[in-house]
């Protein structure tokens, strides 16, 4: 073998080794790129899930305090119900209640309607009373409220029943 053919053979071996090394490096790079893409996707999913959880937390963070404030609203309603005449004090208390309700409504509170038929999913029946119709709400004992589409207090109501009999109440 001549020196030239040895050199050509060595260059070919070197070229083959370089191609193999390059192919191996490209395969490793592709593998690492796929790992990086999966990690990025996992991180994006984690970030989105965390944002959603934080949004839900903020949405309902005041729910317990709102439920407690509703007892004060009930007390104000009872006090206003006993007022015999419209004095400045009564007018002032009505204004305070309206301001409190605006604040609560601004935080997602809405009253559950009781001007409809009884719905066991949104109303709590405490009593039944005989009437011409069946399943109507006859009386509201306590108003109910939703906060951001979640019921935080069911309205307590008296429901009409078409059967004959006496009024029955649960305790």
C-alpha positions in Angstrom: 0.0 0.0 0.0 1.2 3.4 -0.8 1.2 6.2 1.4 -1.5 8.0 -0.6 -3.9 5.0 -0.3 -3.2 4.8 3.4 -4.0 8.4 3.7 -7.2 8.0 1.7 -8.2 5.1 3.8 -7.6 7.0 7.0 -9.6 9.9 5.7 -12.5 7.6 4.8 -12.3 6.0 8.3 -12.1 9.5 9.8 -15.0 10.6 7.7 -17.1 7.6 8.7 -16.3 8.2 12.4 -17.2 11.8 12.0 -20.5 11.0 10.3 -21.3 8.4 13.0 -20.4 10.9 15.8 -22.5 13.6 14.1 -25.5 11.3 13.7 -25.1 10.3 17.4 -24.8 13.9 18.4 -27.9 14.8 16.4 -29.9 11.9 17.9 -28.8 13.1 21.4 -29.7 16.7 20.6 -33.2 15.6 19.3 -33.7 13.5 22.5 -32.8 16.5 24.7 -35.0 18.8 22.6 -38.0 16.4 23.1 -37.3 16.3 26.8 -37.2 20.1 26.9 -40.5 20.3 25.0 -42.1 17.9 27.4 -40.8 19.9 30.4 -42.1 23.1 28.8 -45.5 21.6 28.2 -45.6 20.2 31.8 -44.7 23.6 33.1 -47.3 25.4 31.0 -50.0 23.0 32.3 -48.8 23.5 35.9 -48.9 27.3 35.4 -52.4 27.2 33.9 -53.7 24.9 36.6 -52.2 27.1 39.3 -53.7 30.2 37.8 -57.2 28.5 37.6 -56.9 27.4 41.3 -55.9 30.9 42.4 -58.7 32.4 40.4 -61.2 30.0 42.1 -59.7 30.8 45.5 -60.0 34.5 45.0 -63.6 34.1 43.7 -64.7 32.3 46.8 -62.3 33.6 49.5 -64.9 35.9 51.0 -67.6 33.3 51.0 -67.4 32.6 54.8 -67.4 36.3 55.7 -70.3 36.9 53.3 -72.3 34.1 54.9 -71.6 35.7 58.3 -72.7 39.2 57.1 -75.9 37.7 55.8 -77.0 37.2 59.4 -76.6 40.9 59.9 -78.6 41.6 56.8 -81.4 39.3 58.2 -81.2 41.2 61.5 -81.6 44.6 59.7 -84.5 43.2 57.8 -86.2 42.1 61.0 -85.6 45.4 62.6 -87.0 47.3 59.6 -90.0 45.0 59.6 -90.9 46.1 63.1 -90.6 49.8 62.3 -94.1 51.3 62.4 -93.3 54.6 60.8 -90.7 55.9 58.4 -88.5 58.1 60.6 -85.0 59.4 59.7 -83.5 56.6 61.7 -85.4 54.0 59.7 -84.4 55.7 56.5 -80.8 55.7 57.6 -80.9 52.0 58.4 -82.4 51.3 55.0 -79.5 53.2 53.4 -77.0 51.3 55.4 -78.6 48.0 54.3 -78.6 49.1 50.7 -74.9 50.0 50.9 -74.0 46.7 52.5 -76.0 44.8 49.8 -74.2 46.8 47.0 -70.8 45.8 48.5 -71.9 42.1 48.8 -73.4 42.1 45.2 -70.2 43.7 43.9 -68.4 40.6 45.3 -70.6 38.2 43.5 -73.6 37.8 45.8 -77.1 37.4 44.3 -80.4 36.6 45.9 -82.1 33.3 44.9 -85.5 33.9 43.5 -88.5 32.7 45.4 -91.1 34.1 42.9 -91.2 30.7 41.2 -92.2 27.1 41.8 -90.4 25.1 44.5 -87.2 23.6 43.3 -85.6 21.2 45.7 -82.2 21.9 44.1 -82.3 25.6 45.1 -84.9 25.8 47.9 -85.2 24.2 51.3 -88.8 23.3 52.3 -89.6 23.7 56.0 -93.4 23.4 55.9 -96.2 22.5 53.6 -99.6 24.1 53.5 -102.8 23.1 51.8 -103.6 25.2 48.7 -105.3 25.1 45.3 -101.9 24.6 43.5 -99.1 22.1 44.2 -95.4 23.0 44.5 -95.7 26.8 44.8 -93.8 28.8 47.3 -96.3 30.1 49.8 -94.0 31.9 52.2 -90.3 32.7 52.6 -88.8 32.3 56.1 -85.3 33.2 55.1 -83.8 34.5 51.9 -81.2 32.4 50.1 -78.1 33.6 48.2 -75.6 32.5 45.6 -72.1 33.7 45.4 -70.6 33.5 41.9 -73.1 30.8 40.9 -72.5 28.7 44.0 -75.3 28.5 46.6 -74.0 29.7 50.0 -77.4 29.7 51.7 -80.6 28.0 50.6 -83.9 29.9 50.9 -86.1 28.4 53.6 -89.7 28.3 52.4 -93.2 27.0 53.0 -94.5 25.0 50.0 -98.1 24.5 48.9 -99.5 21.0 48.7 -102.8 20.1 46.9 -103.7 17.3 49.3 -106.2 17.9 52.0 -104.9 18.0 55.6 -103.4 20.2 58.1 -100.3 22.4 57.9 -97.2 20.4 58.8 -93.8 21.9 59.8 -90.5 20.3 60.4 -88.3 21.4 63.2 
